[in-house]
Amino acid sequence: MLITNTINAQIKVIDSINKLDEVVVTAQFSPRSEKNSIYKVNVISNKTIQKKAVNNLTELLRQELNVDFSQNAIFGAGIEVNGISKQNIKILIDGVPLIGRVNGVLNLNQIDLNQIDHIEIIEGPVSVFYGTDALGGIINLITKKSQTKDVNGNFSAYYETVDAKRLSANMGFVQGKNQFKFGASYYYFNGLNTNKENLRSLTWPTKRQYSKNFKYLRDLGKFKLRFSSDFSEELLYTLGEVKRGKATDIDYTIRRFDNSLNFQGNISDDKFIEATVSYLNYDRFDTSYNFNPSDNSVTLIENNPNENANYFNTFFGKVQYAQNNNSKINYVLGAEFTSDRGEGNRILGDYQVVENISGFASINYKLLSNFEIQPSVRYTNNNSFGNLWSPAFNAKYKINDNGTLRFAYGNGFRAPALKELYLDWTPHFGPITYLFRGNENLKIESSNSYNLYYSYKKNLTNTSSLILEPSIAYNEVKDLIGLSELKTVGLPMDFTKERHYINLNGMKSFNSVLQLKYNKKSFKANLGFSYLGRFIEYTDKFDSGEFMFTPAVNSSMSYSITPIDLNFNLFYKYSGKRKGHFIENVNGVDILQETTRNDFHNLDLSINKYFFNKKLSILIGAKNLLNITDIETYNQIGVAHERNTQLWGRSFFAKTTFKF
């Protein structure tokens, strides 16, 4: 991110020009309104976060139009944007990338929104500015920074009828040019089973989450200094099914400790400099127990070879220098260094390092007063794959005061992650030995992405507007990295099942979207349609044969009765049937089998009432009002192949927040 933090004076100037336009900072030369950005940036405001009463990033994004999720009881929620998934979507906090992917999935259920002011999303390639993992787009969480009073804070309590509770508190102090912020939150979920076939295990395991954060900000005149420290811990308790008179229970512990230092400011009126360094730590380990159903006793399994204990840390540094003024040519120059280190019993040699050194440049050239182009390039040296180049090209044409056309092309790459290269895990379950291996001979993933956006905005009155936004996106990813099919080696009584990372042939996606937005002082309504197609080449032998298309519809409405500070909110999404495939071995022959995930609806409602000059708010509502639980995925002959645990059924919630 070029300028991660905004200068309050700049925000006020821009916001006073057009209060209906969001100010964005992601992939910008300097803070600017969304309508003036050459990138199409979608913003989820703090008001939306509060209205939805969400507990994590998954809940917040669940009803976004071009977003889909995969949910796993252990790995958590993985995200897909415009058909691109897993490690090709980069998640950042104030421009610093998050770490801790398991099987390619960064668990969005672990991302607490307690300190988040708003979220900026770019769908499409941003590899030039953000490097690897940004083939399909980025999600940048912008934390709360500004404070006008010497002392302020808030306390919040949340309860949901699935036996989920959250407590959070924040406090900030201003002393001269110094600002101090503290925050903490606690979340508990008692677990839930939505699969009647389970006698003991839970579809949604019991979990506890703790988070603490500290932020220090110093005003240095033309420059700003910010230090952030965030610690979080998740405890996940999974119960096993009883087999042969016993069950195995596993407790998972996941810890994050992220520290970052940011320095930025104006060298002159139109020259900006920013430097960020961060140290990120991610630990994941588990402990196994034997459960005896005869007396309900639990005993620790000593020296369990199947247990996991892995520790990852990343050192990240980035510096950039930018010119941004009203001249025809503006530019940014930057450099970035990332060192990923992993150690543990599932890593080859117990310790490995992957490092990247990058430089990037972008030039914005205004060919006409209403037409600008922005060519960009990024060079990366990877310690395993050598020199890599990633070019991009953006253009924006302002047709008139109401309409703007944007085009984006990006050639991106993703070098294999540390685990994909060096995974080394050999668990034993009875007579079966499993081999899960990395692959040091993997190729890098490469992509070509094209996006075309049109935005039409008509001010109907002084207080109302209508926005029409059609768009299309095409992505092509080659040498996609994934796990091979499980292969059986050895005799039936003592055999091994092997799986390792390989390069698949690739995938393509095409998405057409239409969004309508109506804004009025007291009423807001959004309606969106998308039709996403995916073509997947699984191996040299198997592919999907044709594009598999899935429709989606989303809508949101908000109505405010200002005199009594009362708000009504509705959020809805329809996810259409989705086809997929799996490879099955039948009588020694691999066969590509087709599956279909059922369609489903998701509807949330909330009512918010303010008291005492908005110092106290009470929010009540319902989530998943249509009571959708597991989404069945069927094979070709109509037999349930698997369950997709997207939702846990209808629930009701209440949240109260007190500000001081």
C-alpha positions in Angstrom: 0.0 0.0 0.0 1.5 3.3 -1.1 0.1 5.6 1.6 -1.4 3.4 4.3 -2.5 6.2 6.7 -4.3 9.3 5.7 -3.6 12.8 6.8 -6.6 14.2 8.6 -6.5 17.5 6.7 -6.5 15.8 3.3 -9.4 13.6 4.3 -11.5 16.6 5.3 -10.7 18.5 2.1 -11.6 15.6 -0.1 -14.7 14.6 1.9 -16.0 18.2 1.8 -15.9 18.1 -2.0 -18.2 15.1 -2.2 -19.4 13.5 1.0 -20.9 10.6 -0.8 -17.5 9.4 -2.1 -15.2 7.2 0.0 -11.6 8.2 0.5 -9.3 5.2 -0.3 -5.6 4.5 0.3 -5.1 1.1 -1.1 -2.8 1.1 -4.2 -3.0 4.9 -4.4 -0.2 7.4 -4.9 -1.9 9.4 -2.1 -5.3 9.4 -0.4 -8.1 10.2 -2.8 -11.8 9.7 -3.4 -12.8 6.3 -4.9 -14.2 8.0 -8.0 -10.7 9.5 -8.7 -8.8 6.2 -8.3 -7.5 4.5 -11.3 -8.3 1.2 -9.6 -11.9 0.1 -8.8 -11.8 0.0 -5.0 -14.8 -1.4 -3.1 -15.1 -0.1 0.5 -16.9 -1.7 3.4 -17.5 1.1 5.9 -17.4 0.9 9.6 -21.1 1.6 9.7 -21.7 -1.6 7.7 -19.4 -3.6 10.0 -21.4 -2.3 13.0 -24.9 -2.9 11.4 -24.0 -6.6 10.6 -22.8 -7.3 14.2 -20.1 -9.6 12.7 -17.5 -11.4 14.8 -14.9 -12.1 12.1 -14.0 -11.4 8.5 -15.9 -14.4 7.2 -19.2 -13.2 8.5 -18.6 -9.7 7.1 -17.8 -10.9 3.6 -20.3 -13.7 3.4 -22.9 -11.7 1.5 -20.5 -9.9 -0.9 -21.4 -10.5 -4.5 -18.2 -11.9 -6.0 -17.1 -13.8 -2.9 -17.4 -17.5 -2.0 -16.2 -19.5 0.9 -15.0 -23.0 1.7 -15.4 -24.0 5.3 -13.4 -26.7 7.1 -13.9 -27.6 10.8 -10.1 -27.5 11.4 -8.6 -25.2 8.7 -11.5 -22.7 9.0 -12.8 -20.5 6.2 -11.0 -20.0 2.9 -12.0 -17.3 0.4 -12.6 -17.2 -3.3 -12.9 -13.9 -5.3 -14.0 -14.0 -9.0 -13.2 -17.7 -9.1 -9.7 -17.2 -7.8 -9.1 -18.8 -4.4 -6.7 -19.7 -1.5 -3.2 -18.2 -1.7 -4.0 -16.0 -4.7 -6.1 -13.6 -2.5 -3.9 -11.5 -0.3 -5.1 -10.3 3.1 -3.4 -7.3 4.7 -3.8 -5.1 7.8 -2.7 -1.5 7.0 -0.8 -2.9 4.0 1.1 -5.6 6.0 0.4 -9.1 4.8 -1.0 -11.7 7.2 0.7 -15.1 7.5 -0.5 -18.5 8.8 -2.0 -20.3 5.9 -2.9 -24.0 6.4 -3.4 -26.1 3.3 -3.3 -22.8 1.4 -6.1 -21.3 3.5 -5.8 -18.2 5.7 -8.5 -18.8 8.3 -10.7 -15.7 8.1 -12.6 -16.8 11.2 -9.4 -15.8 13.2 -9.4 -12.2 12.0 -10.9 -10.0 14.7 -12.6 -6.8 13.5 -12.5 -5.0 16.9 -9.9 -2.5 15.8 -10.9 -2.2 12.1 -12.2 1.1 10.8 -13.1 0.0 7.3 -12.0 -2.5 4.6 -10.8 -1.8 1.0 -11.1 -4.5 -1.6 -9.6 -4.6 -5.1 -10.9 -7.5 -7.2 -8.3 -8.3 -9.9 -4.5 -8.3 -10.2 -2.4 -6.0 -7.9 0.8 -8.0 -8.0 2.9 -5.0 -9.0 2.2 -3.2 -5.7 1.7 -6.2 -3.4 3.7 -9.0 -4.9 3.0 -12.7 -4.6 -0.5 -13.9 -3.4 -2.2 -11.0 -5.1 -3.2 -12.7 -8.5 -6.9 -12.5 -7.7 -7.0 -9.4 -5.6 -6.4 -8.0 -2.1 -8.4 -7.3 1.0 -6.9 -4.5 3.0 -8.1 -4.0 6.6 -7.6 -0.4 7.7 -7.3 0.1 11.5 -8.7 2.9 13.5 -6.2 5.7 14.0 -7.8 9.2 14.3 -8.9 10.5 17.7 -10.2 14.0 18.4 -10.7 13.9 22.2 -8.0 13.5 24.9 -9.7 10.4 26.2 -12.2 8.1 24.6 -13.2 4.5 24.5 -15.9 1.9 24.2 -17.1 -1.3 25.7 -19.2 -3.9 23.8 -21.0 -7.1 24.8 -22.5 -9.6 22.3 -24.6 -12.7 22.6 -25.9 -15.1 19.9 -28.4 -17.9 20.5 -25.9 -20.6 19.3 -24.2 -20.0 22.6 -21.7 -17.5 21.3 -20.5 -14.6 23.4 -18.1 -11.7 22.8 -16.7 -9.0 25.0 -14.5 -6.2 23.7 -13.1 -2.9 25.1 -11.0 -0.1 23.6 -9.5 3.0 25.0 -7.4 5.9 23.6 -5.4 8.7 25.1 -3.9 11.8 23.5 -1.1 13.6 25.3 0.3 16.5 23.3 1.6 15.0 20.0 1.4 11.4 21.3 -1.5 9.1 21.0 -2.0 5.7 22.8 -4.6 3.1 21.9 -5.4 -0.1 23.8 -7.9 -2.9 22.9 -8.9 -6.3 24.0 -11.6 -8.8 23.1 -12.8 -12.3 24.1 -15.0 -14.6 22.0 -16.4 -18.0 23.1 -18.5 -20.4 21.0 -19.8 -23.6 22.6 -19.8 -25.6 19.4 -22.6 -27.0 17.3 -23.5 -30.1 15.4 -25.5 -29.8 12.1 -24.8 -33.4 10.9 -27.2 -35.9 12.4 -24.8 -38.7 11.5 -22.3 -37.4 14.1 -22.9 -39.0 17.5 -20.1 -37.1 19.3 -18.1 -34.9 17.0 -19.2 -31.3 16.2 -19.6 -29.9 12.8 -18.6 -26.5 14.3 -16.1 -27.2 17.1 -16.0 -25.4 20.4 -13.5 -22.5 20.4 -12.2 -19.6 22.4 -10.5 -16.6 21.0 -8.5 -13.9 22.8 -6.9 -10.8 21.3 -5.0 -7.8 22.6 -3.6 -4.8 20.8 -1.6 -1.7 21.4 -1.0 1.2 19.1 1.3 4.3 19.5 1.1 7.3 17.2 3.4 10.3 17.2 2.9 13.5 15.3 6.2 14.7 14.0 4.9 17.7 12.1 5.1 16.8 8.4 5.7 13.2 9.3 3.8 10.5 11.3 5.2 7.6 13.3 3.0 4.6 14.1 3.8 1.4 16.1 1.3 -1.4 16.3 1.4 -4.6 18.3 -1.3 -7.3 18.1 -1.5 -10.6 19.9 -4.3 -13.2 19.4 -4.8 -16.8 20.4 -7.4 -19.4 19.3 -8.1 -22.6 21.2 -10.1 -25.1 19.1 -11.5 -28.3 20.8 -12.4 -31.2 18.4 -14.1 -34.4 19.5 -13.7 -37.7 17.8 -16.2 -40.4 17.0 -16.1 -43.5 19.1 -14.5 -46.4 17.2 -13.5 -49.8 18.7 -14.3 -48.6 22.2 -12.4 -45.3 22.1 -12.2 -41.9 20.5 -9.4 -39.4 19.8 -9.9 -35.8 20.8 -7.6 -33.1 19.5 -7.0 -29.6 20.9 -5.6 -27.0 18.5 -3.8 -23.9 19.6 -3.1 -21.1 17.1 -1.2 -18.0 18.2 -0.4 -14.8 16.3 1.9 -12.0 17.4 2.3 -9.2 14.9 4.4 -6.0 15.3 4.9 -3.3 12.8 6.5 0.2 12.6 5.4 2.7 10.1 7.0 6.1 9.2 5.5 8.4 6.6 5.1 12.0 5.6 5.4 14.8 3.1 8.9 15.7 2.0 7.3 18.6 0.1 3.7 19.5 -1.0 3.6 16.8 -3.6 6.3 14.3 -2.5 5.5 11.5 -0.1 7.7 8.9 1.6 6.7 5.9 3.6 8.6 3.1 5.3 7.2 0.0 7.0 8.9 -2.8 8.9 7.1 -5.6 10.6 7.8 -8.9 12.4 5.0 -11.5 12.3 4.9 -14.7 14.3 2.4 -17.6 13.8 2.5 -20.7 15.9 0.2 -23.8 15.4 0.3 -26.9 17.5 -2.1 -29.6 18.7 -2.4 -32.0 21.6 -4.2 -35.4 21.4 -6.2 -37.3 24.0 -7.8 -40.7 24.3 -11.5 -40.6 25.3 -12.9 -43.7 27.1 -16.7 -43.8 26.6 -17.2 -46.3 29.4 -16.3 -43.8 32.2 -16.0 -40.6 30.1 -12.3 -40.3 31.1 -9.7 -38.5 29.0 -6.0 -39.2 29.0 -3.1 -37.5 27.3 -1.5 -39.4 24.4 2.2 -39.3 25.2 4.8 -39.0 22.4 2.2 -39.0 19.7 3.9 -39.0 16.3 0.9 -37.6 14.6 0.9 -34.3 16.6 1.7 -31.1 14.9 4.0 -28.4 16.2 5.1 -25.8 13.7 6.2 -22.2 14.0 6.4 -19.6 11.3 7.7 -16.0 11.3 8.0 -13.4 8.7 10.2 -10.3 8.5 8.6 -7.7 6.1 10.1 -4.4 5.0 8.8 -1.9 2.5 9.7 1.6 1.4 8.2 3.8 -1.3 8.6 7.3 -2.6 5.8 9.0 -4.6 5.1 12.2 -6.4 1.4 13.1 -6.8 0.1 16.5 -8.0 -1.9 18.0 -10.7 0.8 17.6 -13.4 0.5 15.2 -16.3 3.1 12.8 -14.9 3.2 11.3 -11.4 5.1 8.3 -10.2 6.0 5.9 -7.4 9.2 4.0 -6.8 9.4 1.3 -4.1 11.3 -1.7 -2.7 10.2 -4.6 -0.6 11.9 -7.5 1.3 10.1 -10.6 2.8 11.7 -13.4 4.7 9.5 -16.4 5.6 10.9 -18.8 8.1 9.3 -22.1 9.2 10.4 -24.7 11.7 8.7 -27.8 13.1 8.1 -31.5 12.8 6.1 -31.2 9.5 8.9 -29.3 7.6 11.7 -31.0 5.7 14.9 -30.7 7.8 12.8 -29.1 10.6 13.7 -25.6 9.3 13.4 -23.8 6.0 13.6 -20.2 4.6 12.0 -18.5 1.6 13.0 -14.9 0.8 12.0 -12.3 -1.8 13.6 -9.0 -2.7 11.5 -6.8 -4.9 11.5 -3.4 -6.6 8.5 -1.8 -8.3 7.7 1.3 -10.2 4.5 2.9 -11.6 3.9 6.0 -13.7 0.5 7.8 -14.0 0.3 9.8 -17.2 -2.7 12.1 -18.0 -2.9 11.9 -21.8 -6.0 14.2 -21.6 -7.9 15.9 -18.9 -10.3 13.0 -18.8 -8.0 10.1 -19.8 -5.1 8.7 -17.9 -3.0 5.6 -18.1 -0.8 3.9 -15.6 1.9 1.3 -16.7 3.6 -0.5 -13.8 6.2 -3.2 -13.3 7.6 -5.2 -10.5 10.9 -7.2 -10.3 11.4 -9.9 -7.7 14.3 -12.1 -6.9 13.2 -15.3 -5.1 15.9 -17.3 -3.4 14.5 -20.5 -4.9 13.2 -19.4 -8.3 15.5 -16.5 -9.3 14.3 -13.4 -11.2 10.6 -12.8 -11.8 8.9 -9.9 -13.6 5.3 -8.8 -13.2 4.0 -6.0 -15.5 0.6 -4.3 -15.3 -1.4 -1.6 -17.1 -4.4 0.4 -16.0 -6.4 3.1 -17.7 -9.3 5.4 -16.8 -11.5 7.3 -19.1 -14.0 9.8 -17.7 -16.7 9.9 -20.3 -18.6 12.8 -18.7 -19.5 14.0 -15.2 -21.7 10.9 -14.7 -19.8 8.0 -16.3 -16.3 6.5 -15.9 -14.7 3.6 -17.6 -11.8 1.7 -16.1 -9.6 -1.1 -17.5 -7.0 -3.2 -15.7 -4.5 -5.8 -16.9 -2.0 -7.6 -14.8 0.5 -10.3 -15.3 1.1 -11.9 -11.9 2.9 -14.7 -10.4 2.9 -16.8 -7.2 6.1 -18.5 -6.1 5.4 -21.8 -4.1 5.0 -21.2 -0.4 7.3 -22.6 2.2 5.0 -25.5 3.0 4.3 -26.4 -0.7 8.1 -26.7 -1.1 9.1 -28.4 2.1 6.1 -30.2 3.7 7.3 -33.4 5.3 4.6 -35.2 7.4 4.1 -39.0 8.0 1.1 -39.7 10.2 0.1 -43.3 11.2 -3.5 -44.4 11.7 -3.7 -48.1 12.4 -2.1 -50.2 9.6 -2.1 -47.2 7.3 0.8 -44.8 6.9 0.2 -41.5 5.1 2.8 -39.5 3.3 2.3 -35.8 2.7 5.1 -34.2 0.9 6.2 -30.8 -0.5 7.8 -30.6 -3.9 11.0 -28.6 -4.5 10.5 -29.0 -8.3 7.3 -27.0 -8.4 6.9 -24.3 -11.0 5.7 -20.8 -10.2 2.0 -20.0 -10.8 1.5 -17.3 -13.4 -1.6 -15.4 -14.5 -3.1 -13.0 -16.9 -6.1 -11.0 -15.7 -8.3 -8.5 -17.5 -10.9 -6.3 -15.8 -13.3 -3.8 -17.3 -15.5 -1.6 -15.1 -18.1 1.1 -16.0 -19.5 3.4 -13.3 -22.5 5.6 -13.9 -23.6 8.0 -11.2 -26.6 10.3 -11.4 -27.5 12.7 -8.6 -31.2 12.6 -8.5 -31.6 15.4 -5.9 -29.2 17.1 -3.4 -29.6 14.2 -1.0 -30.0 11.2 -3.3 -28.1 9.4 -6.1 -28.3 6.3 -8.3 -25.2 4.3 -9.3 -25.1 1.7 -12.1 -21.9 -0.5 -12.3 -21.6 -3.2 -14.9 -18.2 -5.1 -15.0 -16.5 -8.1 -16.5 -13.4 -10.0 -15.3 -11.4 -12.7 -17.0 -8.6 -14.6 -15.3 -6.2 -17.3 -16.5 -3.9 -19.1 -14.1 -1.2 -21.5 -15.4 0.7 -24.2 -13.4 -1.8 -23.9 -10.5 -0.4 -25.5 -7.4 -2.5 -28.2 -5.6 -2.3 -31.5 -3.9 -2.2 -34.7 -5.9 -4.8 -37.4 -5.6 -4.2 -39.9 -2.8 -2.2 -42.9 -4.2 -2.1 -46.3 -2.5 1.2 -48.1 -2.3 1.9 -51.5 -0.7 0.0 -54.6 0.5 -3.6 -54.4 1.8 -2.6 -55.2 5.4 0.3 -52.7 5.6 0.1 -50.0 3.0 0.9 -46.4 2.5 -1.2 -43.6 1.1 0.8 -40.8 -0.5 0.0 -37.2 -1.5 2.2 -34.4 -2.6 2.1 -30.9 -4.1 2.0 -30.8 -7.9 1.4 -28.2 -10.7 -2.0 -28.7 -12.2 -2.5 -27.5 -15.8 -4.4 -24.4 -14.7 -7.8 -22.7 -14.6 -9.8 -19.9 -16.2 -12.6 -17.8 -14.8 -15.0 -15.3 -16.4 -17.4 -13.2 -14.3 -20.0 -10.7 -15.5 -21.5 -8.4 -12.9 -24.2 -5.8 -12.6 -24.7 -3.7 -9.5 -27.3 -1.0 -8.7 -27.0 1.4 -5.8 -29.5 3.9 -4.6 -28.5 6.3 -1.8 -30.7 8.7 0.0 -30.2 10.5 3.3 -32.5 8.1 5.2 -32.6 5.1 2.8 -30.0 3.1 1.0 -30.5 0.0 -1.2 -28.1 -2.1 -3.2 -28.9 -4.9 -5.7 -26.3 -7.0 -7.5 -26.2 -9.9 -10.1 -23.2 -12.0 -11.1 -22.7 -15.0 -13.4 -19.4 -16.7 -12.7 -17.9 -19.3 -15.0 -14.9 -21.6 -14.2 -12.9 -23.9 -16.5 -10.4 -26.1 -14.7 -7.7 -28.3 -16.1 -7.2 -30.8 -13.3 -4.5 -32.9 -15.0 -3.2 -33.5 -18.6 -5.9 -36.1 -18.8 -8.9 -34.4 -17.1 -10.5 -31.0 -17.4 -14.0 -29.6 -16.8 -14.8 -29.8 -20.5 -16.6 -26.4 -20.5 -17.1 -23.3 -18.3 -19.2 -24.2 -15.3 -21.4 -21.2 -14.6 -22.9 -20.2 -11.2 -25.4 -17.3 -10.7 -25.5 -15.1 -7.6 -27.7 -12.3 -6.4 -27.2 -10.0 -3.4 -29.0 -7.1 -1.9 -28.9 -4.8 1.1 -31.2 -2.2 2.4 -30.9 0.3 5.3 -33.6 2.7 6.5 -33.0 5.3 9.2 -35.5 7.3 11.3 -33.1 10.1 12.2 -35.3 12.0 14.8 -35.4 8.9 17.1 -32.0 7.4 16.1 -33.5 4.1 14.9 -32.1 2.0 12.0 -33.4 -1.0 10.1 -31.0 -3.1 8.0 -31.4 -6.1 5.7 -28.6 -8.2 4.0 -29.3 -11.0 1.5 -27.4 -13.2 -0.9 -28.5 -16.1 -3.2 -25.7 -18.5 -4.2 -26.7 -20.6 -7.2 -25.9 -24.2 -7.9 -22.2 -24.8 -8.4 -20.6 -27.7 -10.4 -17.3 -29.3 -9.5 -15.4 -32.5 -9.9 -13.3 -35.1 -8.1 -11.1 -37.9 -9.3 -12.2 -41.3 -8.2 -10.3 -44.6 -8.7 -12.7 -47.3 -9.9 -11.2 -50.8 -10.4 -7.7 -49.3 -10.8 -8.8 -46.7 -13.3 -9.0 -42.9 -12.5 -12.4 -41.4 -13.4 -13.4 -37.8 -13.3 -16.7 -37.5 -11.4 -19.0 -34.5 -11.5 -20.6 -33.0 -8.4 -23.1 -30.2 -7.8 -23.3 -28.0 -4.7 -26.9 -27.1 -4.0 -28.0 -23.5 -4.2 -28.9 -21.6 -1.0 -30.2 -18.3 0.4 -28.8 -16.3 3.2 -30.8 -13.5 4.9 -29.8 -11.3 7.9 -31.8 -8.6 9.6 -30.8 -6.1 12.3 -32.4 -3.1 14.2 -30.2 -0.5 15.8 -31.3 2.1 18.4 -29.1 4.9 19.8 -29.5 6.5 23.2 -27.9 9.4 25.1 -26.6 11.3 22.1 -25.3 8.1 20.5 -23.2 7.1 23.4 -25.2 3.9 23.9 -26.3 1.7 21.1 -28.4 -1.5 21.2 -28.4 -3.8 18.2 -30.7 -6.8 17.9 -31.3 -9.1 14.9 -31.3 -12.4 13.2 -28.7 -14.2 11.2 -29.5 -16.8 8.5 -33.2 -16.2 9.0 -34.1 -18.9 6.4 -32.3 -21.5 8.6 -29.8 -22.9 6.1 -27.3 -25.4 7.5 -25.0 -27.7 5.7 -25.1 -27.4 1.9 -25.2 -30.8 0.3 -22.8 -31.6 -2.7 -24.2 -34.4 -4.8 -22.4 -36.7 -7.3 -23.7 -37.6 -10.8 -26.1 -40.2 -9.6 -27.6 -38.0 -6.9 -25.9 -39.5 -3.8 -24.5 -37.0 -1.3 -20.8 -36.8 -1.8 -19.9 -34.3 0.9 -21.3 -31.5 3.1 -20.2 -27.9 2.8 -20.5 -26.4 6.2 -21.3 -22.8 5.1 -23.9 -21.9 7.7 -25.0 -23.2 11.1 -28.7 -22.4 10.9 -30.9 -19.6 12.2 -29.7 -17.6 15.2 -30.7 -14.4 17.0 -28.3 -11.9 18.5 -28.1 -8.9 20.7 -25.2 -6.4 21.0 -24.8 -3.4 23.2 -22.0 -0.8 22.9 -21.3 2.1 25.3 -19.0 4.9 24.2 -17.3 7.5 26.4 
